[in-house]
Amino acid sequence: MKNIAVVGTGYVGLVTGTCFANLGNKITCLDIDEEKIARLRQGEIPIYEPGLTELVERNVKAGRLFFTTSYEEALADAEFVFICVGTPSGVDGEADLRYVRMAAETIAKTMDHPLIVVNKSTVPVGTGDWVADIIKRSQPDPIDFSVVSCPEFLKEGSAITDFMNPDRVVLGSLDPEAADKVAQLHLPLRAPIIVTDLRTAEMIKYASNAFLATRISFINEIAAICEKLGADVQEVAAGMGYDKRIGPHFLNAGLGYGGSCFPKDVKALEHMALVHGSHPSLLRAVMEINRDARRWAVLTLRELLGGLDQRRIGLLGLAFKPNTDDLRESPAMEIAHLLQNEGAHVCGYDPVAMPGAAQINPEMRLAEDPYELAQGVDALLLCTEWDEFKNLDMVRIKSVMAQPILVDGRNIYDPTQMQALGFTYRGVGRGNNNGR
Ligand code: UDX
């Protein structure tokens, strides 16, 4: 059993802390947000993540998981402190490091015994060294510490499974002994552990996310070409995926990537490249194609409806992907805004993300369920591929719509079936399968 402090109770911090507690360690999760900590102490989880509430409850009961706002309390007997604070996009696309700086300074001022500082926040290459400098500078008296980078690769919606079954654990440090101690913490996960230097570890994280975003933009570009040439991108992707060098994952064409990581990380990597005199033309293309993926939905609806002004459009799904209530950089929310700008009346339905959506876009009407959403609309646009949308009673849906227009932004429906039901159906990159 190790004693670990985790700074930041967002997705990464909360999942990391809870999972390490579940592996038998004593974890104190810290946040400067008093209200959040008060809620967590009452077992209220501020985010929607399948399985997390139960896991937090179990580990709190077992006396392995604690919540505090006090650095003194969190660091008291800690051997490790994980920094898991947010690194939002700054004005120029750069990662905003103010929370990392605050955490590093406070750790430095509070620590009274040697510590291993593990950084999990996604930070620009070189930040590990910067954190070490800040700690050294801010310590009232010198106390030994080491900085280890341990980037997270958790997907929202499956974060616990991802933590417990990682493809790999990446550790970066200039201190092999500290890296080895952090490696020990991860041994129960039985995953390959890659130990490298700080900067390389930080770059592995950016390069991985940028590569996945590139795959998505690649297949969206192929989808646009498929649409012109009469091929079906779904089958193209499936056919490509059998090639072991390519693999089947992250080749789903659609409305593009969103969420808290890909958009921010690709932008931040572009920014890092630019300020160091590199020309990140591929990253720029990836971002441009991702913007076009949203515009595709607007263009398609405008074309099918003969304009958007006063048209009633229902959005099926609002979260940036299924199994999360996260609306950050959500294609649905961006498309809602674009449609409203052209005079459309937009309503939406999402199984879990509606409270957040109401705050972001008060003009958007929200429906109780998909059938109420379909009532009287001129078109439905599927934005998020929640499982519950895959088995809707489409006859009932069609019967209540003003016009049977279905735009499938995630290609979850069978074009032939939808046409047989009488829908005017458009999927992404489905060529002559689109039923024109
Ligand atoms: C991502 C990374 O996967 C994770 O390793 C990282 O640490 C955090 O960012 P997450 O943002 O939770 O995780 O979502 P992910 O499942 O990777 O999907 C990102 C976006 O890409 C979603 O908007 C999704 O809809 C989109 N996507 C994904 C596609 O459009 N097509 C695909 O084939 C796959």
Residues whose N, C-alpha, C, O or C-beta is under 5 A from the ligand:
A	BS01	UDX	E152 F153 L154 K155 E156 I216 F250 L251 N252 G254 G256 Y257 G258 G259 S260 C261 F262 F320 K321
